[in-house]
Amino acid sequence: MRSPLTFALLALLAVRAPAQAADPFAYDRQAPLNLRERSRETRGAVVVRDVTFDGGPAPSPAAGAAPVTAYLVAPAEGAGSHPAILYVHWFGDPRTTNRTQFLDEAVALAGRGVVSLLVDAMWSERGWWEARTPETDFSGGARQVVALRRALDLLLAQPGVDPARVAFVGHDFGAMFGAVMGAADRRPACYVLMAPTPRLHDWYLFNVKPADVDAYKAQLAPLDPIGVVGRLAPAPVFYQFAAKDKYVPMPRPTEFYDATRPRKLMATYDSEHALAPPEVAADRVAWLARELRLP
């Protein structure tokens, strides 16, 4: 029989025990996507649809769902089973810091039966970099991960998409947030990660200096891809890095490769961070063709 003192101690421990943190990347899988088509264009045997969908809660609950603009690219003839790719762009040249970065690649792959979704991420918004604050970096990043999970929902809902043949391709921030999304959502069967940096604060601290840097780094840790890439297995990962990349210098690429479980592949190109040489895209498409078993 427990004494009153024992019960008092147990009650005190219960009060002091920290509450388990909620999953920051959880979302309502039943919430409607509210897909809206704004326009469409036919390019030969390929249809490019300009769409919006609800990417999850907006920063202010009063604002309702946050819309995401995207391109849905698919074969004009929709019959059959289709592999699929979710593309997420980089933060770099203003002309391609948006869903257009991989559009030509997606159109070419649609000619081989692939359905692709290319989304505008939060860093596509003009002034995003300057408007960031240490106080909102984590919440904004968590919402971006949720938006990518919602993008997967939309991609997998397309007619004929084979859920066993879904790939993720991301560059720069796109690669980083894609890795975090993949650790929380195991639906992609393979990943191409282009020029990511291991930790979000590697770049976020370029233009903001929080009062407590250590606390800031600890808060962002769940968004650090280096901590989760090991959880992408058994999905294979193809890393594409640039030898002249001042934003991702050695040994950061090696750190990623070492943290990733087999199967994994890393290629380094005589390039800067943009990874613009044509062989980069050629290698990526060839690797995706093998993994997605394209005809």
N, C-alpha and C positions, 0 to 999 in steps of 0.2 A: 504493500500500500504506500502510495506516494505521500510525502509530508506536505503541508502547506508551503514550506520553503521551496520544495522541488517544483511545485506548480508555479510558484512565483518566478523562479529562474527560467522555466520553460516559456512562460509568458513574455519575459523580458527578451529572451533570445528570438522569439517570434517577431517581436516589434522591431528588433535591430536587424533581422535578416533582410538583406537587400532583395527587392522584388526582381524576378527574372525579367530581363529586357525583352520587349516584344520584338518580333522579327521585323526589321525595318524594310524588308523587301516583300512582305506579304501584301496581298491585294484580294479584292473580291472577284473571283473567277467568273461569277455569274453576272457581273455588271455588264450591260450592253456596250458593245464597241461603237455603236452609232456611226457606222461607216457611211461616208458621204462622198460621192463622186463629183468632182468639180468639172472635169473635162477628160477627154480621152483622145489618143492619137494612134493611128495605125502606121507601123513601120514595117512594110512588107508583110511577113507572117507573124508579126509581133504586135501586141496591143500594150500601150503605155497609158495607164490611168493615173490621173492626178487626184488624190483622195485626201480626206482627213478622217481621223478616228479619235476616240476618247482614250487618252493615254494614262488615265488615272486622276487622282485628286489634284486640284490646283493648289498653289501655295496658300491661298485664302479659301477656306471652305465655302464662303459666300459666292465665290466665283464659279462653283460647280466643277465639272470635269475639265481637265486641260486638254485641248485639242492638239493632235500631232499631224503635221502635213507629211505626206509620203507619196512615193510612186509605187504603184503595183504594176509589175512588168510580167507578162505571161504570153505564151503562145496563143495566137488568134484561134487556133483549133484546140479547144480545151479538153478533148477526150483523152482518156488514158491516165496513167500514173505519172506524176511529176515530182522530181526532186525540187527542193526549195532552198533559197538563200536569204538570210536577213543581213543587209549591208548597213553599216554605220560609219559615217564619214569622219574625217579628221578635223582638227582646229589648226588652220594654216592659211593658205591663200584664200582671200575672201571670195574668189570666184568659185571655189570648190569646197568651201566650208559649209556644206549643205548636202542635201540628198542627191545632187547631180554628180558627185564625185565618181561614183561607180556606175552611172547610168548606161554608158556605152557598153561596158562589160556585161551588165545585166541584159541589155537588148541582144547582144551576141549570144549569150547563154540561153536566152528564151528560144532562139532558133534551134537549140538542142534539147528543148523540152523543159527548161528550168523556169519555175515561177519565183520571182524575187520581189522583196519589199525593201525599199530604200527610204529611211526615215530622216527627218530633220531632228537632230538632237538639240539639247538646250544651248549648246555652244554655237549653233547656227544663228542665233538671235544677235542682231547688231547691238554692240555695246555690252554683251554678256560678260566678257572678261573684266571690263572696268567696273561693272555693277556688282560683281561678286563681293561677298563679305564673309569673314571668318564665321560669323554667327549663323549664316545660312548655307554654308558650303555642304555640310553633311546632309541636311534635309533636302537640298536641291539634288544632290547626288543620289540619294535614296529614291526620290521621285523619278529620276532618270532610269534607274534600274527597273522600277515598276513599269515605266513606259515601254522599255524594251521587252519585258515579259508580255505586256499587252500586244506589242507588235508581233511576237511569236503566236499569240492567240489568233490574230488576224491572218497571218501567213498560213497557219495550219488549217484555217477555216476555208481556204480557197479550194474550189472544185478540183478534185483529183490529186491534191498534194499528198505525197507519201510521207507519213510521220516518221518513218525510219530513215529517210534521206533528207535531213534538214541540216544546213550548214550555217555558220556564222562567219562573217568577214567584217573586220573593223580595223581602222587605222588611227593611231595616236589615242586621243581620249576615247574614240570609238572602240578600239581594241581593249582598253582598260575597263570601261564600263561593261563591255560585252563579256569579259572574263568573269566579272563579279556576277553579272546576270546568269551566266552559265553555271556557276557554282550553286546558285539558288534555284535554277530551273534546268533540269537535265535533258530537255528535249533536243537541243542540237546534237547531231551525231559527229560533227567535226568543226574545227575552228581554224581560221586564218587570222593571226594577230600581227598587225604591222606596226612596228616602231612604238610599242608601249613603253612607259617607264614603270618601274616596280611599285612606286608609292605615289599616291596622289599629291602629297605635299612636295614632291620633287619639283613640281611645276606650280602648284597653287601658291607657294611661298614666294614666287617671283614678284608678285605685285601686291600682296597683302601681308601684313605682319601682325598676327594676333598678339594680345597682351601676354598670353601664356602659350608659348610655342609647343612645349611638351604636351600640354593638355589638348591642344589643337590636333597634334599628330595622333594622339591616342583616340580622339573622337573620330578622325577620318579612317582609322585602321580597318574597319569593316569594308571600306571602299578601295583598299589597296589590293591590286590584282596579284601581287606576289604572294599574298597570304592565302589565295584561293585557287591558283592555277593547278595545284596538285589535285584538287577535287574535280577537275574536268574529266579525268580518266574514268572510263576507258575511251572516251572520245579522243581521237588523235588531234594534235595541235601542230600547225605549221607556222613558225615564226619567220617574219621577214624584217630584217634590220638593215640599217644603212651604215657603211663604214665611216662616213664623214658626218655623222649625226651629232651635232653639238648638244642636242637636247637629250639624247640617250647614249652617253658615252660608255665605253667599256669601264667596268665589267658588268654593267647592268644587263646587257643581252645574255651574258653567260649566267647571271643570277637567275634570270627567267628560265633558261633551259634546264638548269640544275633543279629548280623547284618543280618542274613539270614531270609527271610520270609518263612512261611509255604508253602509247606510241607518240613520238615527238620528232620534229625535224626543224632545223634552223638554217636559214640561208642569209648570207650577208652580201650586200651589193655595193658596188662602187658608186655611191649615191649620197645625197643629203637626206634630211628627214622626210622630204616629200615622196621619196621612193618613186621617182618619175620614170626611170629607164624602162623601155618596153619589155625587157626580159623579166621585170618584176611581175607585171600583169600576166605574162606568158607562163611563168612558173606557177603562179597562183591558180590560173585557170586549168593548167594541166593537172595540178594536185587535186583540185576540186573535182575534175572530171573522173579521176580514179576513185576518189572517196565516195562520190555520189553515183558512180557507175553510170555515167552518161553514155548514150549510144555513140 
